[in-house]
């Protein structure tokens, strides 16, 4: 599965658009992570507990998007984007989305 943030893929042409595709992940920060992050925020710098959480969530959202595109019969996703938001004080939502397409080499 080819996933790109661009509309066109060099050396390929789009044969068919399957439609909008997405993958959603909601992650909660655990108590220990929140405590460590709060302590780190007092001194400044990167909060590695949150960085790791969001990196993992993005990978899972991307994997889910790819699986959804495969179910639709696509072999590529174009115009892929990420979006994120907070739910309450302790949860993060990550969405990977794009357009599922069928491509062929030119």
ChimeraX attribute file (.defattr): number of C-alpha atoms within 10 A of each C-alpha:
attribute: neighborCount
match mode: 1-to-1
recipient: residues
	/A:1	12
	/A:2	12
	/A:3	18
	/A:4	16
	/A:5	14
	/A:6	12
	/A:7	13
	/A:8	12
	/A:9	17
	/A:10	9
	/A:11	9
	/A:12	12
	/A:13	14
	/A:14	16
	/A:15	10
	/A:16	13
	/A:17	16
	/A:18	17
	/A:19	13
	/A:20	16
	/A:21	22
	/A:22	23
	/A:23	22
	/A:24	20
	/A:25	19
	/A:26	17
	/A:27	16
	/A:28	16
	/A:29	16
	/A:30	11
	/A:31	10
	/A:32	10
	/A:33	16
	/A:34	15
	/A:35	13
	/A:36	14
	/A:37	17
	/A:38	13
	/A:39	12
	/A:40	15
	/A:41	12
	/A:42	8
	/A:43	8
	/A:44	9
	/A:45	8
	/A:46	11
	/A:47	15
	/A:48	13
	/A:49	17
	/A:50	16
	/A:51	11
	/A:52	11
	/A:53	15
	/A:54	19
	/A:55	12
	/A:56	14
	/A:57	21
	/A:58	22
	/A:59	15
	/A:60	19
	/A:61	23
	/A:62	24
	/A:63	16
	/A:64	20
	/A:65	26
	/A:66	26
	/A:67	17
	/A:68	17
	/A:69	26
	/A:70	17
	/A:71	10
	/A:72	16
	/A:73	15
	/A:74	22
	/A:75	18
	/A:76	23
	/A:77	30
	/A:78	22
	/A:79	14
	/A:80	19
	/A:81	15
	/A:82	16
	/A:83	11
	/A:84	15
	/A:85	11
	/A:86	13
	/A:87	12
	/A:88	8
	/A:89	8
	/A:90	12
	/A:91	13
	/A:92	19
	/A:93	18
	/A:94	23
	/A:95	21
	/A:96	24
	/A:97	23
	/A:98	24
	/A:99	23
	/A:100	28
	/A:101	24
	/A:102	19
	/A:103	19
	/A:104	13
	/A:105	9
	/A:106	8
